[in-house]
């Protein structure tokens, strides 16, 4: 079986790249943290995640 080599073609998985970036952010935050583990709130903060309740509170302020 012969397989043709494709050169000069870049294949990127944007979802995988985003996940790698988020993991990097968590690693940086964990290494800078004074406590043994990051709290769930801190993880949400690092990943820029908010709960539905927090989103609704933000909408009420607008």
CHARMM internal coordinates of N, CA and C (Angstrom, degrees):
IC EDIT
DIST 1 N 1 CA 1.4470
DIST 1 CA 1 C 1.5294
ANGL 1 N 1 CA 1 C 108.79
DIST 1 C 2 N 1.2850
ANGL 1 CA 1 C 2 N 116.01
DIHE 1 N 1 CA 1 C 2 N 128.83
DIST 2 N 2 CA 1.4628
ANGL 1 C 2 N 2 CA 122.23
DIHE 1 CA 1 C 2 N 2 CA 177.30
DIST 2 CA 2 C 1.5226
ANGL 2 N 2 CA 2 C 109.93
DIHE 1 C 2 N 2 CA 2 C -103.03
DIST 2 C 3 N 1.3125
ANGL 2 CA 2 C 3 N 115.34
DIHE 2 N 2 CA 2 C 3 N 135.44
DIST 3 N 3 CA 1.4597
ANGL 2 C 3 N 3 CA 120.98
DIHE 2 CA 2 C 3 N 3 CA 178.01
DIST 3 CA 3 C 1.5168
ANGL 3 N 3 CA 3 C 107.99
DIHE 2 C 3 N 3 CA 3 C -115.98
DIST 3 C 4 N 1.3156
ANGL 3 CA 3 C 4 N 115.32
DIHE 3 N 3 CA 3 C 4 N 125.44
DIST 4 N 4 CA 1.4562
ANGL 3 C 4 N 4 CA 119.61
DIHE 3 CA 3 C 4 N 4 CA 179.96
DIST 4 CA 4 C 1.5274
ANGL 4 N 4 CA 4 C 108.94
DIHE 3 C 4 N 4 CA 4 C -76.77
DIST 4 C 5 N 1.3057
ANGL 4 CA 4 C 5 N 115.91
DIHE 4 N 4 CA 4 C 5 N 133.59
DIST 5 N 5 CA 1.4537
ANGL 4 C 5 N 5 CA 121.04
DIHE 4 CA 4 C 5 N 5 CA 177.35
DIST 5 CA 5 C 1.5194
ANGL 5 N 5 CA 5 C 109.54
DIHE 4 C 5 N 5 CA 5 C -84.41
DIST 5 C 6 N 1.3041
ANGL 5 CA 5 C 6 N 115.63
DIHE 5 N 5 CA 5 C 6 N 133.79
DIST 6 N 6 CA 1.4550
ANGL 5 C 6 N 6 CA 120.97
DIHE 5 CA 5 C 6 N 6 CA 176.81
DIST 6 CA 6 C 1.5161
ANGL 6 N 6 CA 6 C 106.94
DIHE 5 C 6 N 6 CA 6 C -106.42
DIST 6 C 7 N 1.3037
ANGL 6 CA 6 C 7 N 115.35
DIHE 6 N 6 CA 6 C 7 N 120.94
DIST 7 N 7 CA 1.4595
ANGL 6 C 7 N 7 CA 120.23
DIHE 6 CA 6 C 7 N 7 CA -178.31
DIST 7 CA 7 C 1.5200
ANGL 7 N 7 CA 7 C 110.19
DIHE 6 C 7 N 7 CA 7 C -114.04
DIST 7 C 8 N 1.3098
ANGL 7 CA 7 C 8 N 114.78
DIHE 7 N 7 CA 7 C 8 N 146.36
DIST 8 N 8 CA 1.4517
ANGL 7 C 8 N 8 CA 119.76
DIHE 7 CA 7 C 8 N 8 CA 176.34
DIST 8 CA 8 C 1.5287
ANGL 8 N 8 CA 8 C 113.94
DIHE 7 C 8 N 8 CA 8 C 79.50
DIST 8 C 9 N 1.2975
ANGL 8 CA 8 C 9 N 117.31
DIHE 8 N 8 CA 8 C 9 N 5.14
DIST 9 N 9 CA 1.4554
ANGL 8 C 9 N 9 CA 120.32
DIHE 8 CA 8 C 9 N 9 CA 179.28
DIST 9 CA 9 C 1.5201
ANGL 9 N 9 CA 9 C 108.70
DIHE 8 C 9 N 9 CA 9 C -102.65
DIST 9 C 10 N 1.2965
ANGL 9 CA 9 C 10 N 115.67
DIHE 9 N 9 CA 9 C 10 N 128.37
DIST 10 N 10 CA 1.4574
ANGL 9 C 10 N 10 CA 120.60
DIHE 9 CA 9 C 10 N 10 CA 178.98
DIST 10 CA 10 C 1.5145
ANGL 10 N 10 CA 10 C 108.61
DIHE 9 C 10 N 10 CA 10 C -106.41
DIST 10 C 11 N 1.3042
ANGL 10 CA 10 C 11 N 114.69
DIHE 10 N 10 CA 10 C 11 N 126.66
DIST 11 N 11 CA 1.4508
ANGL 10 C 11 N 11 CA 120.16
DIHE 10 CA 10 C 11 N 11 CA 176.18
DIST 11 CA 11 C 1.5201
ANGL 11 N 11 CA 11 C 107.12
DIHE 10 C 11 N 11 CA 11 C -111.69
DIST 11 C 12 N 1.3078
ANGL 11 CA 11 C 12 N 116.21
DIHE 11 N 11 CA 11 C 12 N 125.89
DIST 12 N 12 CA 1.4622
ANGL 11 C 12 N 12 CA 120.06
DIHE 11 CA 11 C 12 N 12 CA -179.08
DIST 12 CA 12 C 1.5203
ANGL 12 N 12 CA 12 C 109.19
DIHE 11 C 12 N 12 CA 12 C -125.30
DIST 12 C 13 N 1.2809
ANGL 12 CA 12 C 13 N 114.84
DIHE 12 N 12 CA 12 C 13 N 133.84
DIST 13 N 13 CA 1.4545
ANGL 12 C 13 N 13 CA 121.55
DIHE 12 CA 12 C 13 N 13 CA 173.74
DIST 13 CA 13 C 1.5193
ANGL 13 N 13 CA 13 C 105.89
DIHE 12 C 13 N 13 CA 13 C -100.06
DIST 13 C 14 N 1.3120
ANGL 13 CA 13 C 14 N 116.61
DIHE 13 N 13 CA 13 C 14 N 100.61
DIST 14 N 14 CA 1.4613
ANGL 13 C 14 N 14 CA 121.11
DIHE 13 CA 13 C 14 N 14 CA -174.11
DIST 14 CA 14 C 1.5231
ANGL 14 N 14 CA 14 C 112.56
DIHE 13 C 14 N 14 CA 14 C -64.50
DIST 14 C 15 N 1.3203
ANGL 14 CA 14 C 15 N 117.16
DIHE 14 N 14 CA 14 C 15 N -32.98
DIST 15 N 15 CA 1.4602
ANGL 14 C 15 N 15 CA 120.27
DIHE 14 CA 14 C 15 N 15 CA 177.82
DIST 15 CA 15 C 1.5264
ANGL 15 N 15 CA 15 C 109.69
DIHE 14 C 15 N 15 CA 15 C -66.87
DIST 15 C 16 N 1.3238
ANGL 15 CA 15 C 16 N 116.92
DIHE 15 N 15 CA 15 C 16 N -44.55
DIST 16 N 16 CA 1.4612
ANGL 15 C 16 N 16 CA 120.50
DIHE 15 CA 15 C 16 N 16 CA 179.01
DIST 16 CA 16 C 1.5254
ANGL 16 N 16 CA 16 C 110.86
DIHE 15 C 16 N 16 CA 16 C -63.31
DIST 16 C 17 N 1.3121
ANGL 16 CA 16 C 17 N 117.04
DIHE 16 N 16 CA 16 C 17 N -41.24
DIST 17 N 17 CA 1.4666
ANGL 16 C 17 N 17 CA 120.17
DIHE 16 CA 16 C 17 N 17 CA 178.74
DIST 17 CA 17 C 1.5254
ANGL 17 N 17 CA 17 C 111.35
DIHE 16 C 17 N 17 CA 17 C -63.55
DIST 17 C 18 N 1.3285
ANGL 17 CA 17 C 18 N 117.51
DIHE 17 N 17 CA 17 C 18 N -39.32
DIST 18 N 18 CA 1.4643
ANGL 17 C 18 N 18 CA 121.04
DIHE 17 CA 17 C 18 N 18 CA 177.72
DIST 18 CA 18 C 1.5215
ANGL 18 N 18 CA 18 C 110.45
DIHE 17 C 18 N 18 CA 18 C -65.79
DIST 18 C 19 N 1.3234
ANGL 18 CA 18 C 19 N 117.01
DIHE 18 N 18 CA 18 C 19 N -40.75
DIST 19 N 19 CA 1.4705
ANGL 18 C 19 N 19 CA 120.29
DIHE 18 CA 18 C 19 N 19 CA 178.56
DIST 19 CA 19 C 1.5205
ANGL 19 N 19 CA 19 C 111.46
DIHE 18 C 19 N 19 CA 19 C -64.97
DIST 19 C 20 N 1.3134
ANGL 19 CA 19 C 20 N 116.93
DIHE 19 N 19 CA 19 C 20 N -39.23
DIST 20 N 20 CA 1.4663
ANGL 19 C 20 N 20 CA 121.00
DIHE 19 CA 19 C 20 N 20 CA 177.50
DIST 20 CA 20 C 1.5201
ANGL 20 N 20 CA 20 C 110.07
DIHE 19 C 20 N 20 CA 20 C -63.41
DIST 20 C 21 N 1.3254
ANGL 20 CA 20 C 21 N 116.97
DIHE 20 N 20 CA 20 C 21 N -41.55
DIST 21 N 21 CA 1.4675
ANGL 20 C 21 N 21 CA 120.77
DIHE 20 CA 20 C 21 N 21 CA 178.33
DIST 21 CA 21 C 1.5309
ANGL 21 N 21 CA 21 C 110.99
DIHE 20 C 21 N 21 CA 21 C -62.76
DIST 21 C 22 N 1.3325
ANGL 21 CA 21 C 22 N 116.92
DIHE 21 N 21 CA 21 C 22 N -43.22
DIST 22 N 22 CA 1.4642
ANGL 21 C 22 N 22 CA 120.45
DIHE 21 CA 21 C 22 N 22 CA 178.51
DIST 22 CA 22 C 1.5247
ANGL 22 N 22 CA 22 C 111.34
DIHE 21 C 22 N 22 CA 22 C -64.14
DIST 22 C 23 N 1.3250
ANGL 22 CA 22 C 23 N 116.79
DIHE 22 N 22 CA 22 C 23 N -40.52
DIST 23 N 23 CA 1.4715
ANGL 22 C 23 N 23 CA 120.00
DIHE 22 CA 22 C 23 N 23 CA 176.83
DIST 23 CA 23 C 1.5196
ANGL 23 N 23 CA 23 C 110.58
DIHE 22 C 23 N 23 CA 23 C -61.57
DIST 23 C 24 N 1.3088
ANGL 23 CA 23 C 24 N 116.54
DIHE 23 N 23 CA 23 C 24 N -40.25
DIST 24 N 24 CA 1.4616
ANGL 23 C 24 N 24 CA 120.85
DIHE 23 CA 23 C 24 N 24 CA 177.39
DIST 24 CA 24 C 1.5174
ANGL 24 N 24 CA 24 C 111.82
DIHE 23 C 24 N 24 CA 24 C -61.16
DIST 24 C 25 N 1.3309
ANGL 24 CA 24 C 25 N 116.11
DIHE 24 N 24 CA 24 C 25 N -42.31
DIST 25 N 25 CA 1.4683
ANGL 24 C 25 N 25 CA 120.34
DIHE 24 CA 24 C 25 N 25 CA 177.97
DIST 25 CA 25 C 1.5301
ANGL 25 N 25 CA 25 C 110.54
DIHE 24 C 25 N 25 CA 25 C -61.97
DIST 25 C 26 N 1.3345
ANGL 25 CA 25 C 26 N 117.03
DIHE 25 N 25 CA 25 C 26 N -41.31
DIST 26 N 26 CA 1.4644
ANGL 25 C 26 N 26 CA 120.18
DIHE 25 CA 25 C 26 N 26 CA 178.26
DIST 26 CA 26 C 1.5202
ANGL 26 N 26 CA 26 C 111.76
DIHE 25 C 26 N 26 CA 26 C -65.70
DIST 26 C 27 N 1.3211
ANGL 26 CA 26 C 27 N 117.20
DIHE 26 N 26 CA 26 C 27 N -40.17
DIST 27 N 27 CA 1.4628
ANGL 26 C 27 N 27 CA 121.13
DIHE 26 CA 26 C 27 N 27 CA 179.29
DIST 27 CA 27 C 1.5236
ANGL 27 N 27 CA 27 C 110.22
DIHE 26 C 27 N 27 CA 27 C -62.61
DIST 27 C 28 N 1.3301
ANGL 27 CA 27 C 28 N 116.61
DIHE 27 N 27 CA 27 C 28 N -43.46
DIST 28 N 28 CA 1.4635
ANGL 27 C 28 N 28 CA 120.59
DIHE 27 CA 27 C 28 N 28 CA 179.12
DIST 28 CA 28 C 1.5219
ANGL 28 N 28 CA 28 C 110.20
DIHE 27 C 28 N 28 CA 28 C -62.93
DIST 28 C 29 N 1.3279
ANGL 28 CA 28 C 29 N 116.58
DIHE 28 N 28 CA 28 C 29 N -45.48
DIST 29 N 29 CA 1.4664
ANGL 28 C 29 N 29 CA 120.27
DIHE 28 CA 28 C 29 N 29 CA -179.65
DIST 29 CA 29 C 1.5247
ANGL 29 N 29 CA 29 C 111.07
DIHE 28 C 29 N 29 CA 29 C -64.12
DIST 29 C 30 N 1.3341
ANGL 29 CA 29 C 30 N 116.63
DIHE 29 N 29 CA 29 C 30 N -40.67
DIST 30 N 30 CA 1.4638
ANGL 29 C 30 N 30 CA 120.24
DIHE 29 CA 29 C 30 N 30 CA -179.31
DIST 30 CA 30 C 1.5275
ANGL 30 N 30 CA 30 C 110.93
DIHE 29 C 30 N 30 CA 30 C -66.17
DIST 30 C 31 N 1.3212
ANGL 30 CA 30 C 31 N 117.05
DIHE 30 N 30 CA 30 C 31 N -38.64
DIST 31 N 31 CA 1.4633
ANGL 30 C 31 N 31 CA 119.51
DIHE 30 CA 30 C 31 N 31 CA -179.07
DIST 31 CA 31 C 1.5231
ANGL 31 N 31 CA 31 C 111.61
DIHE 30 C 31 N 31 CA 31 C -70.56
DIST 31 C 32 N 1.3312
ANGL 31 CA 31 C 32 N 116.92
DIHE 31 N 31 CA 31 C 32 N -26.62
DIST 32 N 32 CA 1.4565
ANGL 31 C 32 N 32 CA 120.52
DIHE 31 CA 31 C 32 N 32 CA -179.93
DIST 32 CA 32 C 1.5265
ANGL 32 N 32 CA 32 C 112.71
DIHE 31 C 32 N 32 CA 32 C -89.08
DIST 32 C 33 N 1.3253
ANGL 32 CA 32 C 33 N 116.81
DIHE 32 N 32 CA 32 C 33 N -11.14
DIST 33 N 33 CA 1.4701
ANGL 32 C 33 N 33 CA 120.82
DIHE 32 CA 32 C 33 N 33 CA -175.78
DIST 33 CA 33 C 1.5195
ANGL 33 N 33 CA 33 C 110.93
DIHE 32 C 33 N 33 CA 33 C -76.12
DIST 33 C 34 N 1.3113
ANGL 33 CA 33 C 34 N 114.67
DIHE 33 N 33 CA 33 C 34 N 143.33
DIST 34 N 34 CA 1.4563
ANGL 33 C 34 N 34 CA 120.30
DIHE 33 CA 33 C 34 N 34 CA 178.18
DIST 34 CA 34 C 1.5159
ANGL 34 N 34 CA 34 C 112.52
DIHE 33 C 34 N 34 CA 34 C -81.75
DIST 34 C 35 N 1.3137
ANGL 34 CA 34 C 35 N 116.19
DIHE 34 N 34 CA 34 C 35 N -28.05
DIST 35 N 35 CA 1.4583
ANGL 34 C 35 N 35 CA 119.52
DIHE 34 CA 34 C 35 N 35 CA -178.75
DIST 35 CA 35 C 1.5284
ANGL 35 N 35 CA 35 C 110.72
DIHE 34 C 35 N 35 CA 35 C -84.00
DIST 35 C 36 N 1.3286
ANGL 35 CA 35 C 36 N 115.25
DIHE 35 N 35 CA 35 C 36 N 169.22
DIST 36 N 36 CA 1.4568
ANGL 35 C 36 N 36 CA 120.57
DIHE 35 CA 35 C 36 N 36 CA -177.27
DIST 36 CA 36 C 1.5260
ANGL 36 N 36 CA 36 C 112.35
DIHE 35 C 36 N 36 CA 36 C -67.27
DIST 36 C 37 N 1.3349
ANGL 36 CA 36 C 37 N 116.28
DIHE 36 N 36 CA 36 C 37 N -40.67
DIST 37 N 37 CA 1.4620
ANGL 36 C 37 N 37 CA 121.30
DIHE 36 CA 36 C 37 N 37 CA -179.52
DIST 37 CA 37 C 1.5207
ANGL 37 N 37 CA 37 C 110.01
DIHE 36 C 37 N 37 CA 37 C -130.58
DIST 37 C 38 N 1.3167
ANGL 37 CA 37 C 38 N 114.74
DIHE 37 N 37 CA 37 C 38 N 155.05
DIST 38 N 38 CA 1.4590
ANGL 37 C 38 N 38 CA 118.98
DIHE 37 CA 37 C 38 N 38 CA 174.49
DIST 38 CA 38 C 1.5239
ANGL 38 N 38 CA 38 C 108.58
DIHE 37 C 38 N 38 CA 38 C -79.12
DIST 38 C 39 N 1.3085
ANGL 38 CA 38 C 39 N 116.52
DIHE 38 N 38 CA 38 C 39 N 138.40
DIST 39 N 39 CA 1.4607
ANGL 38 C 39 N 39 CA 120.01
DIHE 38 CA 38 C 39 N 39 CA 176.01
DIST 39 CA 39 C 1.5324
ANGL 39 N 39 CA 39 C 108.69
DIHE 38 C 39 N 39 CA 39 C -73.05
DIST 39 C 40 N 1.3079
ANGL 39 CA 39 C 40 N 115.73
DIHE 39 N 39 CA 39 C 40 N 162.05
DIST 40 N 40 CA 1.4679
ANGL 39 C 40 N 40 CA 120.62
DIHE 39 CA 39 C 40 N 40 CA 178.00
DIST 40 CA 40 C 1.5299
ANGL 40 N 40 CA 40 C 110.18
DIHE 39 C 40 N 40 CA 40 C -60.27
DIST 40 C 41 N 1.3297
ANGL 40 CA 40 C 41 N 116.52
DIHE 40 N 40 CA 40 C 41 N -38.78
DIST 41 N 41 CA 1.4692
ANGL 40 C 41 N 41 CA 119.97
DIHE 40 CA 40 C 41 N 41 CA 178.50
DIST 41 CA 41 C 1.5261
ANGL 41 N 41 CA 41 C 111.45
DIHE 40 C 41 N 41 CA 41 C -63.88
DIST 41 C 42 N 1.3206
ANGL 41 CA 41 C 42 N 116.52
DIHE 41 N 41 CA 41 C 42 N -40.58
DIST 42 N 42 CA 1.4757
ANGL 41 C 42 N 42 CA 120.21
DIHE 41 CA 41 C 42 N 42 CA 179.46
DIST 42 CA 42 C 1.5260
ANGL 42 N 42 CA 42 C 110.70
DIHE 41 C 42 N 42 CA 42 C -67.30
DIST 42 C 43 N 1.3182
ANGL 42 CA 42 C 43 N 117.04
DIHE 42 N 42 CA 42 C 43 N -39.91
DIST 43 N 43 CA 1.4677
ANGL 42 C 43 N 43 CA 120.52
DIHE 42 CA 42 C 43 N 43 CA 177.72
DIST 43 CA 43 C 1.5267
ANGL 43 N 43 CA 43 C 109.59
DIHE 42 C 43 N 43 CA 43 C -61.40
DIST 43 C 44 N 1.3332
ANGL 43 CA 43 C 44 N 116.59
DIHE 43 N 43 CA 43 C 44 N -45.47
DIST 44 N 44 CA 1.4661
ANGL 43 C 44 N 44 CA 120.19
DIHE 43 CA 43 C 44 N 44 CA 177.74
DIST 44 CA 44 C 1.5169
ANGL 44 N 44 CA 44 C 111.13
DIHE 43 C 44 N 44 CA 44 C -59.83
DIST 44 C 45 N 1.3243
ANGL 44 CA 44 C 45 N 116.24
DIHE 44 N 44 CA 44 C 45 N -40.26
DIST 45 N 45 CA 1.4640
ANGL 44 C 45 N 45 CA 120.65
DIHE 44 CA 44 C 45 N 45 CA 178.80
DIST 45 CA 45 C 1.5221
ANGL 45 N 45 CA 45 C 111.51
DIHE 44 C 45 N 45 CA 45 C -63.81
DIST 45 C 46 N 1.3272
ANGL 45 CA 45 C 46 N 116.86
DIHE 45 N 45 CA 45 C 46 N -45.16
DIST 46 N 46 CA 1.4679
ANGL 45 C 46 N 46 CA 121.43
DIHE 45 CA 45 C 46 N 46 CA -179.76
DIST 46 CA 46 C 1.5227
ANGL 46 N 46 CA 46 C 110.78
DIHE 45 C 46 N 46 CA 46 C -63.07
DIST 46 C 47 N 1.3293
ANGL 46 CA 46 C 47 N 116.17
DIHE 46 N 46 CA 46 C 47 N -41.39
DIST 47 N 47 CA 1.4632
ANGL 46 C 47 N 47 CA 120.73
DIHE 46 CA 46 C 47 N 47 CA -177.58
DIST 47 CA 47 C 1.5239
ANGL 47 N 47 CA 47 C 112.66
DIHE 46 C 47 N 47 CA 47 C -85.64
DIST 47 C 48 N 1.3410
ANGL 47 CA 47 C 48 N 116.03
DIHE 47 N 47 CA 47 C 48 N 0.90
DIST 48 N 48 CA 1.4556
ANGL 47 C 48 N 48 CA 122.06
DIHE 47 CA 47 C 48 N 48 CA 179.85
DIST 48 CA 48 C 1.5285
ANGL 48 N 48 CA 48 C 110.95
DIHE 47 C 48 N 48 CA 48 C 58.07
DIST 48 C 49 N 1.3246
ANGL 48 CA 48 C 49 N 114.69
DIHE 48 N 48 CA 48 C 49 N 47.73
DIST 49 N 49 CA 1.4641
ANGL 48 C 49 N 49 CA 122.24
DIHE 48 CA 48 C 49 N 49 CA 179.90
DIST 49 CA 49 C 1.5142
ANGL 49 N 49 CA 49 C 107.83
DIHE 48 C 49 N 49 CA 49 C -110.16
DIST 49 C 50 N 1.3043
ANGL 49 CA 49 C 50 N 116.09
DIHE 49 N 49 CA 49 C 50 N 141.46
DIST 50 N 50 CA 1.4534
ANGL 49 C 50 N 50 CA 119.57
DIHE 49 CA 49 C 50 N 50 CA 174.28
DIST 50 CA 50 C 1.5193
ANGL 50 N 50 CA 50 C 108.94
DIHE 49 C 50 N 50 CA 50 C -131.53
DIST 50 C 51 N 1.2872
ANGL 50 CA 50 C 51 N 116.11
DIHE 50 N 50 CA 50 C 51 N 153.32
DIST 51 N 51 CA 1.4514
ANGL 50 C 51 N 51 CA 120.46
DIHE 50 CA 50 C 51 N 51 CA 178.84
DIST 51 CA 51 C 1.5193
ANGL 51 N 51 CA 51 C 109.21
DIHE 50 C 51 N 51 CA 51 C -80.12
DIST 51 C 52 N 1.3101
ANGL 51 CA 51 C 52 N 116.32
DIHE 51 N 51 CA 51 C 52 N 167.28
DIST 52 N 52 CA 1.4570
ANGL 51 C 52 N 52 CA 120.54
DIHE 51 CA 51 C 52 N 52 CA 177.35
DIST 52 CA 52 C 1.5208
ANGL 52 N 52 CA 52 C 111.23
DIHE 51 C 52 N 52 CA 52 C -58.39
DIST 52 C 53 N 1.3263
ANGL 52 CA 52 C 53 N 117.07
DIHE 52 N 52 CA 52 C 53 N -38.44
DIST 53 N 53 CA 1.4647
ANGL 52 C 53 N 53 CA 121.35
DIHE 52 CA 52 C 53 N 53 CA 179.70
DIST 53 CA 53 C 1.5201
ANGL 53 N 53 CA 53 C 109.93
DIHE 52 C 53 N 53 CA 53 C -62.17
DIST 53 C 54 N 1.3225
ANGL 53 CA 53 C 54 N 117.63
DIHE 53 N 53 CA 53 C 54 N -45.08
DIST 54 N 54 CA 1.4656
ANGL 53 C 54 N 54 CA 120.84
DIHE 53 CA 53 C 54 N 54 CA 179.88
DIST 54 CA 54 C 1.5183
ANGL 54 N 54 CA 54 C 110.97
DIHE 53 C 54 N 54 CA 54 C -65.35
DIST 54 C 55 N 1.3316
ANGL 54 CA 54 C 55 N 117.74
DIHE 54 N 54 CA 54 C 55 N -38.31
DIST 55 N 55 CA 1.4646
ANGL 54 C 55 N 55 CA 120.78
DIHE 54 CA 54 C 55 N 55 CA 178.37
DIST 55 CA 55 C 1.5235
ANGL 55 N 55 CA 55 C 110.61
DIHE 54 C 55 N 55 CA 55 C -62.35
DIST 55 C 56 N 1.3444
ANGL 55 CA 55 C 56 N 116.29
DIHE 55 N 55 CA 55 C 56 N -43.24
DIST 56 N 56 CA 1.4625
ANGL 55 C 56 N 56 CA 120.17
DIHE 55 CA 55 C 56 N 56 CA -179.86
DIST 56 CA 56 C 1.5264
ANGL 56 N 56 CA 56 C 110.80
DIHE 55 C 56 N 56 CA 56 C -65.70
DIST 56 C 57 N 1.3082
ANGL 56 CA 56 C 57 N 117.18
DIHE 56 N 56 CA 56 C 57 N -37.59
DIST 57 N 57 CA 1.4645
ANGL 56 C 57 N 57 CA 119.82
DIHE 56 CA 56 C 57 N 57 CA 176.92
DIST 57 CA 57 C 1.5161
ANGL 57 N 57 CA 57 C 110.14
DIHE 56 C 57 N 57 CA 57 C -61.47
DIST 57 C 58 N 1.3298
ANGL 57 CA 57 C 58 N 116.81
DIHE 57 N 57 CA 57 C 58 N -41.75
DIST 58 N 58 CA 1.4638
ANGL 57 C 58 N 58 CA 120.80
DIHE 57 CA 57 C 58 N 58 CA 178.14
DIST 58 CA 58 C 1.5056
ANGL 58 N 58 CA 58 C 112.55
DIHE 57 C 58 N 58 CA 58 C -64.48
DIST 58 C 59 N 1.3425
ANGL 58 CA 58 C 59 N 117.70
DIHE 58 N 58 CA 58 C 59 N -36.63
DIST 59 N 59 CA 1.4496
ANGL 58 C 59 N 59 CA 121.16
DIHE 58 CA 58 C 59 N 59 CA 177.42
DIST 59 CA 59 C 1.5165
ANGL 59 N 59 CA 59 C 111.64
DIHE 58 C 59 N 59 CA 59 C -67.11
DIST 59 C 60 N 1.3314
ANGL 59 CA 59 C 60 N 116.71
DIHE 59 N 59 CA 59 C 60 N -35.41
DIST 60 N 60 CA 1.4590
ANGL 59 C 60 N 60 CA 120.94
DIHE 59 CA 59 C 60 N 60 CA -179.61
DIST 60 CA 60 C 1.5253
ANGL 60 N 60 CA 60 C 111.14
DIHE 59 C 60 N 60 CA 60 C -65.89
DIST 60 C 61 N 1.3259
ANGL 60 CA 60 C 61 N 117.04
DIHE 60 N 60 CA 60 C 61 N -27.35
DIST 61 N 61 CA 1.4675
ANGL 60 C 61 N 61 CA 121.66
DIHE 60 CA 60 C 61 N 61 CA -178.04
DIST 61 CA 61 C 1.5224
ANGL 61 N 61 CA 61 C 111.40
DIHE 60 C 61 N 61 CA 61 C -77.28
DIST 61 C 62 N 1.3237
ANGL 61 CA 61 C 62 N 117.07
DIHE 61 N 61 CA 61 C 62 N -23.80
DIST 62 N 62 CA 1.4794
ANGL 61 C 62 N 62 CA 120.23
DIHE 61 CA 61 C 62 N 62 CA -175.65
DIST 62 CA 62 C 1.4923
ANGL 62 N 62 CA 62 C 113.76
DIHE 61 C 62 N 62 CA 62 C -74.33
END
COOR INIT
IC SEED 1 N 1 CA 1 C
IC BUILD
